[in-house]
Amino acid sequence: MSYRQFAGYNVSGALAWVLALLLAGYWFGQIPTVKRNFHIVILAIIVISLLPVVIEYWRARRAPTTT
């Protein structure tokens, strides 16, 4: 595959990804429950984003130390 063809696929894929996420975000934001409780949605996104860090920290603390 030439670089020109790769770049074309890369750009078209990026545009499709952005368009899909924009439309999904718009649709999700129009749900009345989400509109009323948007602060809870933001808090849930933050908690879910930090969860892998907490899990790995917990696993590292529980793992037996090897010297």
C-alpha positions in Angstrom: 0.0 0.0 0.0 1.4 3.4 -0.9 1.6 6.2 1.6 -0.9 8.2 -0.4 -3.4 5.4 -0.2 -2.7 4.9 3.5 -3.1 8.7 4.2 -6.5 8.7 2.3 -7.8 5.8 4.4 -6.4 7.3 7.6 -8.1 10.7 7.0 -11.4 9.2 5.9 -11.4 6.8 8.9 -10.7 9.8 11.2 -13.5 11.8 9.7 -15.9 8.9 10.0 -14.9 8.4 13.7 -15.3 12.0 14.6 -18.7 12.2 12.8 -19.9 9.1 14.6 -18.9 10.3 18.0 -20.3 13.7 17.5 -23.6 12.3 16.4 -23.6 9.8 19.3 -22.8 12.6 21.8 -25.5 14.8 20.4 -28.0 12.0 20.6 -27.0 11.1 24.1 -27.2 14.7 25.2 -30.7 15.0 24.0 -32.0 12.3 26.4 -34.1 14.1 29.1 -32.7 12.1 32.0 -29.1 13.0 30.9 -30.0 16.6 30.5 -31.4 16.8 34.1 -28.6 14.8 35.7 -25.6 15.9 33.6 -23.5 16.4 36.7 -23.9 12.7 37.5 -22.9 11.8 34.0 -19.7 13.8 34.3 -18.9 12.3 37.7 -19.5 8.8 36.3 -17.1 9.5 33.4 -14.4 10.7 35.9 -14.9 7.7 38.2 -14.8 5.2 35.2 -11.6 6.9 33.9 -9.8 6.7 37.2 -10.9 3.1 37.9 -8.0 1.4 36.0 -5.5 3.4 37.9 -7.0 2.5 41.2 -7.2 -1.2 40.3 -3.6 -1.4 39.2 -2.4 0.4 42.3 -4.4 -2.0 44.4 -3.0 -5.0 42.5 0.5 -3.7 42.9 0.1 -3.3 46.7 -1.3 -6.8 47.0 1.3 -8.5 44.9 4.1 -10.3 46.8 7.4 -8.5 46.7 10.2 -10.2 44.9 13.8 -9.4 45.6 
